C-alpha cells in the first residue's frame, strides 16, 4: 500500500507493532511512491515492523496534527475489533475505517449474526455457545438444527484461526476446545456446499459496492493455510455469475455494511449455496487485506476506482467523519 501513496500529496509516518505488542517507528522512505513487485516484502513484514526504535502508542499517533489520518492496517483482536479505534478516538485522531461499534460488531461473529438476522439478511444456520460452560446436549442441538458436517469457530478471531471443520460428533469436543483457545464465545455453523463470493464496499453516507469476486480454495475449506501458505488458492474477478446474482450480492453487502454500522471500507463474504437458498452472508471484514493484489482493492479497481484513488477516498472520508464528530454537542461543550 505504501508504494502506491502519492509522495507529493502525503507525508507518510509508518508504525509497526511486533508480535509482543511493542510499537516501533519504521523507516519507509525508500518505499513511498514506489509500488513493490508482487510477492515482495512490505511494511507488514514482522521483521521490518520490529526493526525500528520502540515508541509509545500515545506518542506514535497523538498530537500529529488536525490534518493527519491513521490507516490502522491491522487484523484480528486489538486491530479491527474496536480496541485500536477506541484508542484513536481517545487521542482525537482521524482514522480510516469503521468506528468502535462497527468494528466490534463485525468482528464478533455471534453478535454480527444476531444483528444481521434482525435485519432479515440471509445467513447460514448456526448456534452460539456462550462462555466456557459445557453443553451436554450440543450434539443433539446440532443434529436438530442442521446436522454434520459443520464448522466450529471462535466468535472473535480472523484469518480462519481456530476454525475447524467437524465431520461428525466424534471430533466436536476437540473442535470446541480449539475454538475456546481464542475466545470463550464459540459459533457452530452449518457447512454450506457452494461457491464463495466477496463484495467490496467503499464509501461513507452513500457507499458503493464492487464485485463480486470469487475465491476458489485449494483445500477442503478456505482456512489459514489456504489463504496465506499453500499458494494454490485463486481468485476470479469479476466472478462468473448471472447479473442478477451479482446485483443481489452487492445489495446485500450494502445492507450488511449499513446495519453493522460500518464506515469507509469493508469486504463482505457470501456463500452461493448449491441447495437453492441463494446468497448467504458469511461475515463482514472491516479491515480487509489492502495490498494491490488483495480482493478488496482488486474489486474496486475492476469497478473503475484506481488504487491511489481508493487511498484518497478513504483519507477524505476519515477527515470528514472526524470533523463531523468534533462538532457534536457533547464534544464541543467540554
N, C-alpha and C positions, 0 to 999 in steps of 0.2 A: 504494500500500500504506500509506504513512504516514497518509493521510487516514482510513483505517479503524482505526487504532490507538486504543485507549481511553486518553485522556489521564489518566483517573482511576486507571488501573492501571499505566501505563508512563510513564517519563520517556525521551524519545527524544533520542539524540545521533546526528546524521547525519554521515557522512563520504563524500565523493565522490572518485573517482580520475579524473583527466583523462587525455587520450589520450597524454600524455607520461609517465605513470606517477606523477605527483605526487599526494599525498593532500591534501585540503582539508577543513577544517571547514565544514559547511554549515548555515545557519540555516533551520530548518524550523518555527519557532514557529507561523507562520500556516497551516501545512498539517496539523498533527497534529489528528486528530479531525474533519477536515473533508473528506469524500470529494470528490474532484475530478470535474468533469464529464468525460464520455467525450471523449477526444481532446485534453484539456488537458495542458500540460507537467507534468513531475514532477521529483523529485529526481534521476532518472537522466538528465535532460537534460544533455548535456555542458557547455552554457553555465552552468547552475546549479551543476553539480558543481565547476567551476573558479572559482566566484565568491568562495568564502571564503578565509581565510588558509591558507597551507601548513602542514601538520603532519607530524611524523614518524610512520611506521606504528606503531612500538612505543609512542609517546606516545598515539596515537589510540585504541588498543584495550588497551594494557597497564595493569594496575593500576586497572581500572574497577570493581572490587568483585566479591564472590563471587556476587551475585545478578544480575549483568549477563549479557546474551546478545547475541552478534553475529549479525545476519542478513546473511550475505555474498551479497547480491543482485547477483551478478556472473556474466557469461557468458564462455565461452571460456578460452583459456590464462591462467594466473595467477589465475583466478577460480574455476573449477569443476574444475580438473584436479588438485587436491590441494596446490597450492602455497600458496594462501591458508589452507587447512585446516591445513597444516603449521606456518605462522606462528602461527596461533591456538593450536595445541597447544603450541608452544614457549613462548608467553606465558601458558599455563594459563588460557585464557579459554573459556567455554562458547560454542558456536556452533550455528546451525541447519543441518541437512542432513547429508549423508554425510561420513564421515571421510576421511583421507588415501587409504587404499587404495580405498574405494568410489568416491571422486571420480575418482581416477586411472584405475581400471579402466573406468568408464563413459565417461569422456572419450576414452580410446584405443579407437577403433572396432575396430582389429585385435585387441587383447587382449580386448575385450569379446566379440567374436565367438568367439574361442577358448574362453573360459570358458563362454559360453552353449552352445556346441556340445557341450562336455564334459558339460553337464547335460542334453542332449537337447532343448533349446529350438529349435524350427524357425526357420530363417533363410533369407534369400536366399543363393544360391551366390556365392562370392567368391574372390578371390585377394589375397594381400598381397605388396607389393613392399617389400623391406627396404632401408634405407639409400639411398644415392644411386647405387648401381651400376645399370647399364642391364641390361635383359633382352632380348636379341635375339630370343628365342623367345616373347615375350609375346603377340604376335598369335595364334600357334598355340596357346598355352595357353588364351587366352580362347575361341577357337573350339572347342577341345576341351571346355572346362568349361561354357560357357553361351552363347557367341556374342555377336553385336552385335544391337541396341544394348546398351550397358552404361553404368554410371556410374563415374567416377573421382573419388576424394575423398581429402583429407588425413586421416590417421588421427586427428590431434588438432586439431580445429577445431570451431567451432559455427556456427549460423545459416546453414548451407549455403555458407559461404565457401570458395572454392577447389574447389567441386564442379562437374563438367562432365558433361553427357550426351553420350556418344560414339556417333554413329550408325553409323560404320564405321571400318575400320582407318586411314583417311587422316588422321583427326584425333586418333588415340590418343596419339601422342608429345606433341603440344601440350597435351593434357589432363593427362598425367602431369607435364609440366613445370610447368603451372599449379598442380597439387596440391602439388608439391615446393617451391613458393614458401613454403608454410605449414608443411610437415612433411616430413622425409625418408622417413617411412613412408607408403605410399600403399595404399589399398584400392580394388580394382577389383571391382565388384559387378554382377550381372546386373540388367537392367531388368525390374521387375515391373509387369505390367499388372493393375490392380485398384484397390481403394479404400484410402485412408489413414485408419487409426483410431488414436486415442490413449486411453490409460488413465491416470488419476491414482492415485498410491499415496501414502497418508498414514499415518504411524504408526511405532512402534518395534518392540517384541518381537512384537506381533500387528498388523501393518499392515492397513489396509483399502484396497480398490481401488474406484474410482468410474469410471463411464463404461460403454462407450466413447463418445467423441465422434468426429466425422468432420471431416476437413479437405478442403475442395473448392477446389483451387488454380485460379487463372485463368491458369496458364501450363503449359508442357509438363511441368514438374515444380515442386515446392514449393521454389523457390530463394530466395535472399536478397530479390530484388525482389518476388516473390510474397508473401513473409512480411511485409515491412516497408514497401514503397514503393508498389506498384500500387494497393492498397486494394480490389482486386477479388476476392481470395480470401475464402472464407466458411467458417464452422464450423457444424456441426449437433450439438446436444447435447439429448437423447441421440441417438446415431447410429441410423438406421433399419435395424437388422439383426435377424435372428432371435434370440430369447432365448438359444439355445444358443451362438451366436457371441459374444454379449456376455459370457456367463458364461465362455467359453473365453478371451476376451481378458483378463478380469480375473484368471483363474487363471494365465495365462502371465505377466502383468505382475507378480504376486506372486512367481512363481518367479524371474523375472529380477532383481527387487528383492533377493531373498534371495541368489542366487548371486553377484551383483556386489557384495555387502556394502553395499548402500545403506541409508541411515538417514534418518528424518524425512520426506522427500518425494522424489518422482520422477515424471516423466512418461514413460511407456513407449509408444513409437510402433511401430505394426504396419502391415503390408500385409495386406489381404484379397485374396489372389490370385484372378484370374479362371480360372486353369487347373486349379482343383480342389485345389490344395495347402493351401488354407485360410489360417490366420493365420501370418504370418512376422514375427518380431521384426526391426525396423529398427534402433532404437537406444534407449538409456535416457538421459534428461536429468536429472541430479541437482539442477539449479537451474533449473527451467523458468520461463517468464515468469510474473510474480507480480502483475500488475495485476488489478483486478477483472474485466477483460474478457479475460484470458488463459485459455487452455484449462484449465490445471491448476485454478485456483480455481473456474472455472465448472462443471467436472465435479464437484468436491467440493460446491459449493453445490447443484447439481442432485441430489446424493446425500444432501442433508439437513444439510450442515455449513455454517453461515453464515460469511461471510468473516472477521469478527473471531474466530470460534471456531477457524478454521484457524490464525491467528496465535497464539492462546492455546495450542493443542495443540503447535505447533512449538516455542514457547518452553519449555513444560513438558518436552518430550522432550529438548531441548538441555540443560536443567539436570539432568535425571535422568541422562543419559549422563555429563555432566561429574562429577557426584558419584560415580557408579559407577567411573569411571576414576581418580578421585582416591584411591579406596580400594584400588586394586590394589597388590599387594605391592611391585612394583618402583618404585612412586611413593612409597608411604608409608614405605619403608625408607630412602629417600635414596640 
